[in-house]
């Protein structure tokens, strides 16, 4: 029996199998992976936005309640003044100061809540964009793939850093409001 043709066929098959290892992913699979990553990213962003909107709405509701209570306090102070106008004006002034302090503190809390919610949304958006970019990188090989992945990471880091800076600035504004409220 002649084994040379069998050895030749086996060698060719092994070479073909090994040469397929460094090939880029099938374009159809890449498109499917990118579409799936985009869908997941969109859903996650929507979920985080919904949660952020819920938190902001709750904070604004608290502010509205505080404003209503402050107005109620002001009205009560004005009614009780009656004949003792001088004393009543002093009481109204105190109520105004307290109301303004409460309102300012709630406004600061709304700023804090919005800053944190906006940061969460921006960070989620950055992560989603990075995931989509990395899926696109899978269509590449070698240095091009490495460069693509490095750029995706750098873009993510830059977006998160910018979001942190915006959040920190808004938190400082909220702290400043609170400090001025007394």
URUR-V867435 format. One record per pair of residues at least 4 apart in sequence whose C-alpha atoms are under 7 Angstrom apart, sorted by the first residue. I is the first residue (numbers start at 1). GAP is how many residues later the second one is. D is the distance in whole Angstrom. If there is no record, write none. Layout:
BEGIN
i	gap	d
I	GAP	D
I	GAP	D
END
This chain:
BEGIN
i	gap	d
3	4	6
4	4	6
5	4	6
6	4	6
7	4	6
8	4	6
9	4	6
10	4	6
11	4	6
12	4	6
13	4	6
14	4	6
15	4	6
16	4	6
24	114	7
24	115	5
24	116	6
24	117	6
25	4	7
25	5	6
25	113	6
25	114	6
26	4	6
27	4	6
27	112	7
28	4	6
29	4	6
30	4	6
30	105	7
30	106	7
30	108	7
30	109	6
31	4	6
32	4	6
33	4	6
33	102	6
34	4	6
34	98	6
34	101	5
34	102	6
35	4	6
36	4	6
37	4	6
37	94	7
37	95	6
38	4	6
38	94	6
39	4	6
40	4	6
41	4	6
41	87	5
42	4	6
43	4	6
44	4	6
45	4	6
45	76	7
45	79	6
45	80	6
46	4	6
47	4	6
48	4	6
48	73	6
49	4	6
49	72	6
50	4	6
51	4	6
52	4	6
52	65	5
53	4	6
54	4	6
55	4	6
55	58	7
56	4	6
56	54	7
56	57	6
56	58	6
57	4	6
58	4	6
59	4	6
59	51	5
60	4	6
60	50	6
61	4	6
62	4	6
63	4	6
63	40	7
63	43	5
63	44	7
64	4	6
65	4	6
66	4	6
66	36	7
66	37	6
67	4	6
67	36	6
68	4	6
69	4	6
70	4	6
70	29	5
71	4	6
72	4	6
73	4	6
73	22	7
74	4	6
74	18	6
74	21	6
74	22	7
75	4	6
76	4	6
77	4	6
77	14	6
77	15	6
78	10	7
78	14	6
81	4	6
81	6	7
81	7	4
84	4	6
85	4	6
86	4	7
87	4	6
88	4	6
89	4	6
90	4	6
91	4	6
92	4	6
93	4	6
94	4	6
95	4	6
96	4	6
97	4	6
98	4	6
99	4	6
100	4	6
101	4	6
101	80	5
101	81	7
102	4	6
103	4	6
104	4	6
104	73	6
104	74	7
104	77	6
105	4	6
105	73	5
105	76	7
106	4	6
107	4	6
108	4	6
108	66	4
108	67	7
108	69	6
108	70	6
109	4	6
109	65	7
110	4	6
111	4	6
111	59	7
111	63	6
112	4	6
112	58	7
112	59	6
112	62	6
113	4	6
114	4	6
115	4	6
115	52	5
115	55	6
115	56	7
116	4	6
116	51	6
117	4	6
118	4	6
119	4	6
119	44	5
119	45	7
119	48	6
120	4	6
121	4	6
122	4	6
122	41	6
123	4	6
123	37	6
124	4	6
125	4	6
126	4	6
126	30	5
126	33	6
126	34	7
127	4	6
127	29	6
128	4	6
129	4	6
130	4	6
130	22	5
130	23	7
130	26	6
131	4	6
132	4	6
133	4	6
133	19	6
134	4	6
134	15	6
134	18	7
137	8	5
137	11	6
137	12	6
138	7	7
140	4	6
140	5	5
141	4	5
142	4	6
143	4	6
144	4	6
145	4	6
146	4	6
147	4	6
148	4	6
149	4	6
150	4	6
151	4	6
152	4	6
153	4	6
154	4	6
155	4	6
156	4	6
157	4	6
158	4	6
159	4	6
160	4	6
161	4	6
162	4	6
163	4	6
164	4	6
165	4	6
166	4	6
167	4	6
168	4	6
169	4	6
170	4	6
171	4	6
172	4	6
173	4	6
174	4	6
175	4	6
176	4	6
177	4	6
178	4	7
END
